[in-house]
């Protein structure tokens, strides 16, 4: 499964502030990609959705089950298939990356409304069969309300739309892997754990490297691969597959 969006988006390089803008860029590109594991987050929402629909059908409330499934499916897509925007700028010496979550403001508006939709569904069940209302509140409806309440919180929006900027030296690259199937190159560079974190870990020396992911669309693939090979000519670009941690 390719993790990059097929849809072309404008190159946002000129909109960013770069640390090494005094150096001539040899390549710049912008891409959206799913930069995480999909199954763990998505499976939670899928299971909750199936429970909601099954419960609604069991009590004879097929319409309510359908209404409940729509927002739950929307949350699944938002959480599991959420893309990150990556803006890359490469010079002869440095690689800089700007990234942030591609979450439109309308998503958070919807999430603020979603708890009221779920409450409405519970009220429909209450009117239809009062004995089932407690079960509905303790089951899928409560799960949906909880998820939406967290997602609609302003601090949640600030957290997920947080902007990150990182920079790396091409001369420090230790290894390079090409995952053409998923659409990325993974660069391995040295890393030193901050002292405050190292003091809390039994074997801090094991955290001595970091991976940098360079995503690209199909139409960007040849240019990005060629650029990386030119920047690190002494390091082989080994074919492989990126495994995403939990």
Residue, then its C-alpha position, 0 to 999 in steps of 0.5 A: x500500500x502506497x502511503x502518499x496521496x495520489x493527488x498533487x498539491x502545491x509546493x509549499x517550500x516558499x511558505x516555510x522559514x528555513x534555517x539554511x535558506x542562504x544555501x542553494x536548494x538542489x531539490x524541494x517537494x511537498x507531499x502528504x503521507x500516512x506516517x504511522x501504523x494504520x491497523x491499531x487505531x483503525x481497528x478500535x473504531x471498526x470494532x466500535x462501529x460494528x458493535x454499534x450497528x449490531x446493537x441497533x439491528x438487534x433492538x430493531x433500530x436499523x435507522x439509528x444504527x445507520x446514523x451511528x455508523x456514519x460518524x463512527x466511520x468518519x472518525x475511523x478515517x480521520x484517526x487511521x488514515x490521517x495524513x501528515x504534510x511534509x515539506x522538504x528542502x535539500x541543499x548540498x549539505x543539509x536536509x530540512x523537513x517541515x511537517x504538520x498534521x493535515x487536519x482541516x478546521x471543519x473536522x474539529x467542528x464536526x467532532x464538537x457536534x458529534x456527541x450531540x448526534x450520539x445523544x440523539x440516537x440514545x434518546x431515540x432508543x430510550x423512546x423506543x424501549x426505555x429498558x435499553x437506554x442504559x445498555x446503549x449509554x454504557x456501550x457504543x454510544x458512550x465510546x463514541x461520545x468519549x472519542x468525539x469529546x477528546x477530538x473536539x477539545x481545543x488542546x487536541x486540535x493544537x496538539x495534532x496541528x502542531x508544526x515541526x521543523x527538523x534539519x539534518x546533515x547529509x554527511x551524517x547519514x549512516x544507512x539508506x533504505x528505499x521502500x518503493x512500494x510504500x513510497x519513501x526513503x528512510x535515512x538512518x542518522x546518529x542520535x543522542x538521547x537528551x540527558x533528562x531522558x537518558x537518566x530515566x532509561x536503563x540502557x540509553x546507549x541503545x537509542x543512538x540512531x534515528x530514522x528520517x522518512x522522505x516520502x514521495x509521490x509516484x511522479x516525484x520518485x525518480x527525482x527524489x531517488x536521484x537527488x538522494x544518491x547524489x547527496x550520499x554517493x558512498x552509501x548504498x540505497x538498499x531496497x527494503x520495507x519500512x515497519x511502523x512501530x506502535 
